[in-house]
Amino acid sequence: MTVAKKFEKLGNRFSPGQHARHSADAAAFLVGDILPGRAVDFSHGDVVAHPPSAESFACFAAAVDAGAAYTLYRGAEEIRTILSGRLADFTGAPVNAKEELIITPGSQGALFLAIAATVAAGDKVAIVQPDYYANRKLVEFFEGEMLPVRMDYVTTSGRAGLDLDQLEDAFRAGARVFLFSNPNNPAGVVYSADEIDAIAALAGRYGVTVIADELYSRLLYAGSTYTHLRARAVDPDQVITIMGPSKTESLSGYRLGIAFGAAQIIERMEKLQGIVSLRAPAYSQAVLRTWFAEPAGWMAARIAAHQAIRDDVLRLFRGIDSCRIRTPDAGSYLFPELPALRIAPADFVTALREQAGVVVTPGTEFSPHAGRNIRLNFSQDREATAAAVTRIAALVERYRA
C-alpha cells in the first residue's frame, strides 16, 4: 500500500507543502510506518483555530453593500487617515496619512513594492541570516547583490544577536538598503533597544535605507519589550516600516498590508502598485477599521493563547536530546535546530510529511547555514500542535545519526 493510501485509510489529509524536496534515491528509505494523528500544516497559521474578530466581516459586507469597489491607488483616504493615528500611537512617531502611508495587497505586496522602489540591478543589499525567505528571493529577482549579516539568535541572551560589526562591514562595502524582520521570522526573537539604536546610527552614518518588517510586533509575549526603529534617532526619509493584519489578527484572506515611512519611497511604491495591481482589494480595505480596534481583551486573549501553545511546544522540543531552540519573544514561529540525522534535511522534511502528516518549512529557506533547522508556525489548534510535535520527535529518533 502506498504512503498516500495508508494516510487516506487513517482518515487524514495532508498538504504537499511549498518547500519540501524528495530525492528519488531516498524514496524507498523514507517509506516507513505511518505515525497516526491529525495532519498539521505548520507552513502557515490556522485561522479556524484562531479566527479574526467578528467585526471584520461586517465591515467587509458593509463595503460591498455600499459599492466601494474603487479607491485611490494607495488606498482609501478615510482608511489611511484612521490608520495613520493608530500606527503613530503604536510606533511612537507621526505618520502623514496622505504622503507616508500606502495600503497594499498583503504585507508580501508591501515588501515587493518596497524592494522594487529601492533596489536596482547591481545594488548591494544587506540581509540577515536567518530571516524571511522572500527577502533573499526578491533581491535576487531585482538582480541586487546580497551582503549577508549573521544573527546568532541561539546563544545570545536579551537581544536578537545581530552581528553589528558585520552589518557595518556591509554598509562600508556599499550596501544601499538593509532588510530585516523584527520580530525575526523564523526565530521569533526581538531586537533589543541597543541593537535598534545601533542600526539607526549605522544607517545614518552610511546613508542606508532600512526596510523594517514588523508584521508580528503586536504579538509580544510577557517579559518582552519592543523598540520601533522609526521612533529612534533615525532620518525618517531612510525608513520604511511594513505591517499588516494577516497574521496576529488572522485576516490573511482579505489580502491587506501596510507600508509607511519615507514619502519619496511611498510615492514610488504607489506608482508601481498602479501598474501591477492597481490597489489593495477595495472592499477589504474597510476591514482595516477593525485593526487596532478589536474588542476589549481580544488581543490579550490572542497573545495568551499563543503563549500557551509556544510553551507546550518548547517543552516537547527541549525533550529531544541535542535539539537547540530559543524561546521566541514574539510572533508564532519556532526555529529548532535538530540533532544530526542519518538522512538529508530535505528528505527528513519529506519524511515528516509522508510518515507523520506534518508539514514544516526547511531551515535553508531562511539561511544557508540552517540545514538542520525547521520552521513551524505554531498558530494552530493547541492539542493538534502538541500531538504533531510529538510525532516530529518520534521521527527524529527514527532517523537520528
C-alpha positions, 0 to 999 in steps of 0.5 A, a space after each residue: 500500500 502506498 504512503 498516500 493510501 495508508 494516510 487516506 485509510 487513517 482518515 487524514 489529509 495532508 498538504 504537499 507543502 511549498 518547500 519540501 524536496 524528495 530525492 528519488 534515491 531516498 524514496 524507498 528509505 523514507 517509506 516507513 510506518 505511518 505515525 497516526 494523528 491529525 495532519 498539521 500544516 505548520 507552513 502557515 497559521 490556522 485561522 479556524 483555530 484562531 479566527 479574526 474578530 467578528 467585526 471584520 466581516 461586517 465591515 467587509 459586507 458593509 463595503 460591498 453593500 455600499 459599492 466601494 469597489 474603487 479607491 485611490 491607488 494607495 488606498 482609501 483616504 478615510 482608511 489611511 487617515 484612521 490608520 495613520 493615528 493608530 500606527 503613530 500611537 503604536 510606533 511612537 512617531 507621526 505618520 502623514 496619512 496622505 504622503 507616508 502611508 500606502 495600503 497594499 495587497 498583503 504585507 508580501 505586496 508591501 515588501 515587493 513594492 518596497 524592494 522594487 522602489 529601492 533596489 536596482 540591478 547591481 545594488 548591494 543589499 544587506 540581509 540577515 541570516 536567518 530571516 524571511 525567505 522572500 527577502 533573499 528571493 526578491 533581491 535576487 529577482 531585482 538582480 541586487 547583490 546580497 551582503 549577508 549579516 549573521 544573527 546568532 539568535 541561539 546563544 545570545 541572551 536579551 537581544 536578537 544577536 545581530 552581528 553589528 560589526 558585520 552589518 557595518 562591514 556591509 554598509 562600508 562595502 556599499 550596501 544601499 538598503 538593509 532588510 530585516 524582520 523584527 520580530 525575526 521570522 523564523 526565530 521569533 526573537 526581538 531586537 533589543 533597544 541597543 541593537 535598534 539604536 545601533 542600526 539607526 546610527 549605522 544607517 545614518 552614518 552610511 546613508 542606508 535605507 532600512 526596510 523594517 518588517 514588523 508584521 508580528 510586533 503586536 504579538 509580544 509575549 510577557 517579559 518582552 519589550 519592543 523598540 520601533 526603529 522609526 521612533 529612534 534617532 533615525 532620518 525618517 526619509 531612510 525608513 520604511 516600516 511594513 505591517 499588516 493584519 494577516 497574521 496576529 489578527 488572522 485576516 490573511 484572506 482579505 489580502 491587506 498590508 501596510 507600508 509607511 515611512 519615507 514619502 519619496 519611497 511611498 510615492 514610488 511604491 504607489 506608482 508601481 502598485 498602479 501598474 501591477 495591481 492597481 490597489 489593495 482589494 477595495 472592499 477589504 480595505 474597510 476591514 482595516 477599521 477593525 485593526 487596532 480596534 478589536 474588542 476589549 481583551 481580544 488581543 490579550 486573549 490572542 497573545 495568551 493563547 499563543 503563549 500557551 501553545 509556544 510553551 507546550 511546544 518548547 517543552 516537547 522540543 527541549 525533550 529531544 536530546 541535542 535539539 537547540 531552540 530559543 524561546 521566541 519573544 514574539 510572533 508564532 514561529 519556532 526555529 529548532 535546530 535538530 540533532 544530526 540525522 542519518 538522512 538529508 534535511 530535505 528528505 527528513 522534511 519529506 519524511 515528516 510529511 509522508 510518515 507523520 502528516 506534518 508539514 514544516 518549512 526547511 531551515 535553508 529557506 531562511 539561511 544557508 547555514 540552517 540545514 538542520 533547522 525547521 520552521 513551524 508556525 505554531 498558530 494552530 489548534 493547541 492539542 493538534 500542535 502538541 500531538 504533531 510535535 510529538 510525532 516530529 520527535 518520534 521521527 527524529 529518533 527514527 532517523 537520528 545519526 
